[in-house]
Amino acid sequence: MTQKVAVLGAGKIGEALLSGMIRAGWSPDDLLVTARRPDRAEELRKRYGVEPVSNGDAAKRADTLILTVKPQDMGTLLEDLAPHVPADRLVVSAAAGIPTGFFEERLPEGAPVVRVMPNTPVLVDEGMCVISAGKHAVEQHMLRTEEIFKPVGQTLRVPEAQQDAATALSGSGPAYFYFLVEAMTDAGILLGLPREKAHDLIVQAAIGAAVMLRDSGEHPVKLREAVTSPAGTTINAIRELENHGVRAALIAAIEAARDRSRELGTGPASGGKRA
């Protein structure tokens, strides 16, 4: 029997998921969507042929509920959903920082919950979706979640205790690369290149480096050493990066992101207090 999936709160990530599923062969007839604004729901209906419904109808009709609202709105959404969710309904959260226990406390006893941390490259089908099982989720629920998210990139299972670290590395990770590209573009301009040419050079270098990291199987140190000739340009650049503490700053930044993810999990949305 065909199963229905409902995407609740279809913002950018929710829309990317809908679009990816349809490109992967899902029928729009099997997809439901909810949105806060009626005009947004109508826009998604026209664009993808999916059916806009209320949160309560989504809970009653769909076999899997994908919750993509912001963390601070999750408590309100669950208050609306909980009276309508059967105990066997798979609930998948894509909200940063909120543990599966938050959902399990508010849903019927035994409801399976899976936590997913996607990142923004899901918008171009190159995302990483980090998946963790809640207390009542079993293998079939994990496989179902992977089936839904694979059209928009890669999936990786981790224990939930590692989700905050994964959020800091993968969820926030694209922003670090954009920040680096921005700084390198400024450097290119300083060295006399037009902005457009500096941008194109750096973006292609980033794409090429990423593909080599993915496909070569080599450790990044080996790949870096292959570019670093004795007394050459690259080693001088690396020396300056080390002198300015770039490695230590990056580690500290990722730790700060991890800490903020933990705060989100203990803040008002999850019923606790902010750290």
N, C-alpha and C positions, 0 to 999 in steps of 0.2 A: 504494500500500500504506500502511495506517495505521502511523504510527510511535509507538513507546512512549517515554514520558518517565519517568525515575525521579528522585524527590526524596530525596536522602540527608541524613539528619539533620534530620528535619522538626520543627523548633521553630516559633516564632511566624511567622517569615518563610516557612519552608517550607510551613507549613499555609496561610498566606495565599495563597501561590502555587497550591497545590492547589485551594483553594476558588475562587479567581478563574478558573482554567482550567476547572473544572467549570461554573461559571456562564456562561462564555463558550462552552460547547457541547462541551468535551472529554468523552469517555466515560471513566468511572472504570476501564473495562476496559483503557484505554490508559495508565493511570497506576500506577506502582509507588512504594513508599515504604519507607524504612528508618528505624529509630529505635533509639536505644541501649537503651531499656527496652521489654520485651515488652508491658507494659500500655499504653504510649504508642502502639505500633504497632497494638494492638487497638482503641484508642480512635479512631484515624484510619480504620481499616477500617470500624468501625461508623458513623462520622460521614459518611464520603464514599464508601464502597464501593470504596476503592482496595485493592490487594493489598500487604500487607507482605511484604518479602523480605529476604534477607541482602545485604550489600554486594556479595559475589561474584556472586550471582544477578542483582542489578540491573545490574552491569557486563556480564554475558553477554546479558541479555534486552532491555535498553533501548537505543534508538537515541541518546538524549540523556541525559546524567547531570547533574543539578543538585546541586552540592555546597553545602550550607547550614550546615555545622558551623562552630564557632567557629575563628578563625585558629589558636589554639594546638593544636587537635585535627586540623588538616588533614594534617599529616605522617603521623600514625598512620592516618588514613583512607586516604591514598594508598598506604601500605604494604600495606593490606588489599586495595585495589582493583587496583593495578597489574598483578598477574599475570593478571587476568581481563579486562582492557580491550583490545579489538581496536584496531588502529592507526587505524581510521576512525571510532571512536566520538567524538561531540561531547561535550566536557566543559565545563561552565559553572560557574565559581566565583562564589559570592556572599559570599566572605570578605573582609573589609576588609584592605587593605594588601598582600595577597600577590600578587606579580606572576605573569603567565602563565608566565614562565620556570621558576618553581618547580615547576609542574605538568608542563611539557614535559620537564624533566630526569628526572622520576620515572615518566612514562608511556611507552608504546611510541613509538619514533621516528615523527614525522610526525603524532601525535595532535593534532587541532584543539582549541584551548582558547580560550574566550571568558570575559572577566572582566566581572562585573556588580556594581555597587554600588547596591542598592536602599535605600530608606529606609522608616521604619516606617509612613508613610501607605499603604503597600501593603495594610495591614490593612483599610483602608476604600476600596480601589480608587482612591486618589488619590496613589499613590506616584510617585517619579521613579527610574527605573532607568538608570544610566549604564553604557554598554556599550563595551568595547574588545576588539579582536581580538588574539589571540596570533599567533605567527610562522606557524602553519600553518592558521589560520582564514581562510576565504574568504567571499565574499558570501553564499553559501547558508547558511553557518553563522551569520552575523550576522542574516539574515532569520529563520532558525529561532529564534534566541534572542529576537528582537523579538516573534515570534508567541507565544512562551511567556509573556513578561513583560507584554505590552500589556494583558491583562485586569485587571491590578492597578494601572494608571496609565499614565504617559507613559514613553517611552524616549528616550534621547539618546546618540548615538555620539560618543566622543571618542578621540583617540590615548591609548594607555596612559600616556604620560608625564604626562598631565593627570588621571589617576585620583586621585592623592592630593589635588589641589586640589578635584576634584569631591566626594570623600569629605568634605572639610572643609566645603564649602558645602552639599551636598545630603544626604549621609548623616547628618551631625550637625546639619544645618540645623533640623529640627523642634524639637530641644532648645532652640535659641536663642529660638525663638518662644514655647515654653512658659515659658521663663525670663522673657521680657518680659511675658507675660500674668500670670504669678505676681506680678511686681513691680507691674504696673499694678493688679492686684486689691488688693494691699496698700495702694496709694495711694488707691484708691476707698474702702476701709474707713477709712483715716485721714481722708478728707474727709467721712465720715459715712454712707456707703452700706452697706447690708447686703452680706455677702460674695456671696450668690447673685445679687443684682442687679448688683453690680460685675462679677462674672464674666460674666453674660449680656451686659451692655453691651460688654465688651471683646471677647468671642468674636465677636459679630455685627459689630463694627467690623473685626476681623481678617478675617472671611470676606468682608465687603463690599470691603475694601481689596484683598484678594487677587484677587477677581473683576475689579475695575476694572483692576488691573495686568495681568491675563491678557487681558482682552477689549478694553480701550481702545486698546492699542498705544502709549499715552503713556509718556514717560520718567517714572520715579518723582519726579524733581524737579518736573516740571510738575504732577503730581497733588498733591504736597505743597504747592506754591505756591497751588494752587486752594483749599486749606483755610486758608492763612495770610494773614489780613487784616492790613493795617497797624495797628500798635499793639493788636492783638487778643490773644486768649488763647493761640493756637497759637504765635505768634512768641515769646511769653514762655517757653513750654515748650521750644521749640527752642533758645532761648538757653541755658537751664539745661542741656539735654543737651550742648550744645557746651562749656559752661563745665566740665562734669564729665568731659569727654573720652570720651563714650560712643562716638563714631565711631571714635576711635583704639583704644579698648578692644576693640571688636567686631572690628576688623581684626587686632589682636594675637591675639585668641582664635581666629580662623579660621586664622591662621598656625600657632598652636600645635596645632590639630587636624590641619592638613596635616603638620606635623612628626611627630606621633604616628603618623599613617598610614604615613609613611616608615619609622619605627622598626619598626612591625609587619611591614613587608616585608623587614626585614633582621634580624629577631629569630630566636629558636629555631625557630619554625614554618617559616621559609623557609630554614633551614640556615645562617644567618649569625649575626652578633653584634649585640646591642642597641647603639644609638648612645649 
